[in-house]
Amino acid sequence: MNFYVMTLFPDMINNAMSESITGRAIKSGYINVNAVNIRDFADNKHNRVDDYPYGGGAGMVMQAEPVYMCYKHICEKIQSTKPLHVVYLTPQGKTFNQKMAAEYAHEENLIFLCGHYEGIDERVIEEIVTDFVSIGDYVLTGGELPALVMMDTISRLVPGVLNNCISAYTESFSENLLEYPQYTRPENWRGKSVPPILLSGHHKKLAEWYREQSVIRTALFRPDLLKKAELTEKEKELVDKVVRHGEQI
């Protein structure tokens, strides 16, 4: 998986992605992160890439040409015969979710375009962008944080990135259910004990407990997800009970 990030702040991308799981994945060669500075493609001595908007208004707008030349540079580097996904991080886009992450994880190359100021000249967006994606209904100073969120999520689904290859598919949202609660040593902590089932070693009962706890947790904290989850009749009855009694269950 090769990530290319068109940005004004490449250090922000490189520093964050070089840590933790993604950092190890880069060192092991499972993913590559290429942060390309849009300023390198400015045609003036001050590397300025923004200007006043036509029609007036507050703030500045990123110019089309540096963004376009940055994109062309990346395309020449990739030299792919397949169509490339260029993801523009914008409030106008579809809200990013786990299903989208799984789809993107099948791609060999992904390009992210990070905007700043009051936005980017619409003409270059029309020319190069294929995907419009948002990570939520709030305003950020730029597209770098959303790009990092997406790359982190997608990376976890790339084979080899996680030590446990099943981890990514048993976590929250994998089946429109939240993940079950987790415990580790000591067995007793400040008067609270680990649920006995987790000490049983009975794999079938453990699997049933995990599923039941995921359903309960989702019903309590994210009932909206259950509309898309595939539940058995028994699980639907469990959801009804949770709705009626709340945390008492």
C-alpha positions as CSV (number, residue, x, y, z in Angstrom):
1,M,0.0,0.0,0.0
2,N,1.5,3.3,-1.1
3,F,0.1,6.5,0.4
4,Y,0.8,9.9,-1.3
5,V,-0.2,13.0,0.5
6,M,-0.3,16.4,-1.2
7,T,0.2,18.8,1.6
8,L,1.7,22.1,2.8
9,F,3.0,20.4,6.0
10,P,4.8,17.2,5.1
11,D,6.5,17.0,8.5
12,M,3.0,16.7,10.1
13,I,2.3,13.6,8.0
14,N,5.7,12.0,8.3
15,N,6.1,12.5,12.1
16,A,2.7,11.1,12.9
17,M,2.9,8.1,10.6
18,S,6.4,7.2,11.8
19,E,5.1,6.2,15.2
20,S,3.5,3.1,16.7
21,I,1.9,0.5,14.4
22,T,2.1,2.5,11.2
23,G,5.8,3.3,11.9
24,R,6.6,-0.4,12.3
25,A,4.6,-1.1,9.1
26,I,6.7,1.4,7.2
27,K,9.9,-0.1,8.4
28,S,8.7,-3.6,7.5
29,G,7.7,-2.4,4.0
30,Y,4.0,-3.2,4.3
31,I,3.1,0.5,3.7
32,N,4.9,3.5,2.2
33,V,4.0,7.1,3.0
34,N,5.1,9.9,0.7
35,A,4.3,13.4,1.8
36,V,4.8,15.7,-1.1
37,N,5.1,19.5,-0.4
38,I,2.8,21.5,-2.7
39,R,5.0,24.5,-2.2
40,D,7.8,22.8,-4.1
41,F,5.7,23.4,-7.2
42,A,5.1,27.1,-6.8
43,D,6.3,29.3,-9.6
44,N,7.6,32.2,-7.5
45,K,10.7,32.8,-5.3
46,H,8.7,32.9,-2.1
47,N,7.0,29.5,-2.8
48,R,3.6,31.1,-2.3
49,V,0.7,28.9,-3.3
50,D,-2.3,31.0,-2.3
51,D,-4.0,34.2,-3.5
52,Y,-7.1,36.3,-2.9
53,P,-10.4,34.8,-4.0
54,Y,-12.2,36.2,-7.0
55,G,-15.4,37.9,-6.0
56,G,-14.0,39.0,-2.6
57,G,-14.5,37.3,0.8
58,A,-12.4,36.5,3.8
59,G,-9.2,34.5,3.6
60,M,-7.1,33.1,0.9
61,V,-7.5,30.3,-1.6
62,M,-4.9,27.7,-2.7
63,Q,-4.0,28.2,-6.4
64,A,-4.7,25.5,-9.0
65,E,-1.3,25.2,-10.7
66,P,0.9,24.2,-7.8
67,V,-1.7,21.6,-6.8
68,Y,-1.9,20.3,-10.3
69,M,1.8,20.1,-10.8
70,C,2.2,18.3,-7.5
71,Y,-0.4,15.8,-8.7
72,K,1.4,15.3,-12.0
73,H,4.7,14.7,-10.2
74,I,3.0,11.9,-8.1
75,C,1.4,10.3,-11.2
76,E,4.8,10.2,-12.9
77,K,6.3,8.6,-9.8
78,I,3.6,5.9,-9.6
79,Q,3.4,5.3,-13.4
80,S,0.2,3.2,-13.0
81,T,-2.0,2.0,-15.8
82,K,-4.9,1.7,-13.5
83,P,-7.1,4.8,-12.6
84,L,-5.9,6.4,-9.4
85,H,-8.0,7.4,-6.4
86,V,-7.4,11.0,-5.4
87,V,-9.1,11.7,-2.1
88,Y,-10.0,15.3,-1.3
89,L,-10.6,15.8,2.5
90,T,-13.6,18.1,2.7
91,P,-16.8,18.6,4.6
92,Q,-18.6,18.1,1.3
93,G,-17.6,14.5,1.2
94,K,-19.1,11.2,2.3
95,T,-18.4,10.4,5.9
96,F,-15.5,8.0,6.3
97,N,-16.3,4.6,7.8
98,Q,-14.9,1.1,8.3
99,K,-16.5,-0.2,5.1
100,M,-14.8,2.6,3.1
101,A,-11.5,1.8,4.8
102,A,-11.8,-1.9,3.8
103,E,-12.5,-0.9,0.1
104,Y,-9.5,1.5,0.1
105,A,-7.3,-1.2,1.6
106,H,-7.5,-3.1,-1.7
107,E,-5.8,-0.3,-3.6
108,E,-2.1,-0.3,-4.4
109,N,-1.9,3.5,-4.4
110,L,-3.9,6.2,-2.8
111,I,-3.4,10.0,-3.2
112,F,-4.8,12.4,-0.5
113,L,-5.2,16.1,-1.2
114,C,-5.1,18.3,1.9
115,G,-6.6,21.8,1.6
116,H,-5.9,24.9,3.7
117,Y,-7.0,28.5,4.1
118,E,-10.5,29.0,2.6
119,G,-10.1,26.1,0.2
120,I,-8.6,25.2,-3.2
121,D,-9.4,26.6,-6.6
122,E,-12.4,24.6,-7.8
123,R,-10.9,24.1,-11.3
124,V,-8.1,21.8,-10.1
125,I,-10.5,19.9,-7.8
126,E,-12.7,19.2,-10.9
127,E,-9.6,18.2,-12.8
128,I,-8.0,15.7,-10.5
129,V,-10.2,14.6,-7.6
130,T,-12.1,11.3,-7.7
131,D,-13.3,10.9,-4.1
132,F,-14.7,13.5,-1.7
133,V,-14.4,12.3,2.0
134,S,-15.1,13.8,5.4
135,I,-14.3,12.4,8.8
136,G,-17.1,14.3,10.6
137,D,-19.2,17.4,10.7
138,Y,-16.8,19.9,12.2
139,V,-14.2,22.3,10.8
140,L,-10.4,21.7,10.9
141,T,-7.6,24.0,9.9
142,G,-6.5,21.6,7.1
143,G,-6.8,18.2,5.6
144,E,-3.7,16.6,7.2
145,L,-5.5,15.3,10.3
146,P,-8.3,13.7,8.3
147,A,-5.7,12.2,6.0
148,L,-3.8,10.7,9.0
149,V,-7.1,9.3,10.4
150,M,-7.8,7.6,7.1
151,M,-4.3,6.3,6.6
152,D,-4.2,4.9,10.1
153,T,-7.6,3.1,9.6
154,I,-6.7,1.8,6.2
155,S,-3.3,0.6,7.2
156,R,-4.7,-1.7,9.9
157,L,-6.5,-3.6,7.1
158,V,-3.4,-4.1,5.0
159,P,-2.1,-7.7,5.4
160,G,0.9,-7.9,7.6
161,V,0.5,-4.6,9.4
162,L,-1.1,-6.0,12.5
163,N,0.7,-8.8,14.3
164,N,-2.6,-10.7,14.7
165,C,-4.1,-10.9,11.2
166,I,-7.6,-11.4,12.7
167,S,-7.5,-8.3,14.9
168,A,-8.7,-5.9,12.2
169,Y,-11.8,-8.0,11.5
170,T,-12.9,-8.5,15.2
171,E,-12.7,-4.8,16.2
172,S,-15.4,-2.2,16.4
173,F,-17.6,-1.7,13.3
174,S,-16.4,-4.9,11.5
175,E,-20.0,-6.2,11.6
176,N,-21.7,-3.0,12.6
177,L,-21.1,-3.9,16.2
178,L,-18.9,-2.4,18.8
179,E,-16.0,-4.5,20.2
180,Y,-16.6,-6.5,23.3
181,P,-14.9,-5.4,26.6
182,Q,-11.2,-6.4,27.1
183,Y,-9.4,-7.4,30.3
184,T,-5.8,-8.3,31.3
185,R,-3.8,-9.2,34.4
186,P,-4.2,-9.0,37.3
187,E,-7.3,-11.2,37.7
188,N,-8.6,-9.0,40.5
189,W,-8.1,-5.2,40.5
190,R,-9.4,-2.9,43.2
191,G,-12.2,-5.3,44.1
192,K,-13.2,-5.8,40.4
193,S,-12.7,-9.3,39.0
194,V,-12.3,-10.5,35.4
195,P,-15.5,-12.2,34.1
196,P,-15.1,-16.0,34.9
197,I,-15.9,-17.0,31.3
198,L,-12.6,-15.4,30.2
199,L,-10.7,-17.8,32.5
200,S,-12.5,-20.9,31.3
201,G,-10.6,-21.7,28.1
202,H,-13.9,-22.9,26.5
203,H,-13.5,-21.4,23.0
204,K,-17.2,-21.9,21.9
205,K,-18.6,-20.3,25.0
206,L,-16.0,-17.5,24.7
207,A,-17.1,-16.8,21.2
208,E,-20.7,-16.7,22.3
209,W,-19.8,-14.3,25.2
210,Y,-17.8,-12.0,22.9
211,R,-20.7,-11.8,20.4
212,E,-23.3,-11.2,23.2
213,Q,-21.2,-8.5,24.8
214,S,-20.7,-6.8,21.4
215,V,-24.5,-6.7,20.9
216,I,-25.2,-5.4,24.4
217,R,-22.5,-2.7,24.1
218,T,-23.8,-1.6,20.7
219,A,-27.4,-1.4,22.0
220,L,-26.2,0.7,24.9
221,F,-23.8,3.1,23.2
222,R,-24.5,3.0,19.4
223,P,-28.0,1.7,18.8
224,D,-28.0,3.4,15.4
225,L,-25.5,0.7,14.2
226,L,-27.9,-2.1,14.8
227,K,-30.0,-1.1,11.9
228,K,-27.3,-2.5,9.6
229,A,-26.2,-5.4,11.8
230,E,-27.3,-9.0,11.1
231,L,-28.8,-10.2,14.3
232,T,-30.4,-13.6,15.2
233,E,-33.8,-13.6,16.8
234,K,-32.2,-14.3,20.2
235,E,-30.0,-11.3,19.7
236,K,-32.9,-9.1,18.8
237,E,-34.6,-10.2,22.1
238,L,-31.4,-9.3,23.9
239,V,-31.4,-5.8,22.3
240,D,-35.0,-5.3,23.4
241,K,-34.1,-6.2,26.9
242,V,-31.2,-3.8,26.9
243,V,-33.4,-1.0,25.6
244,R,-35.9,-1.7,28.4
245,H,-33.5,-2.1,31.3
246,G,-30.4,-0.2,30.1
247,E,-27.2,-0.9,32.0
248,Q,-29.0,-3.1,34.5
249,I,-28.7,-6.1,32.2
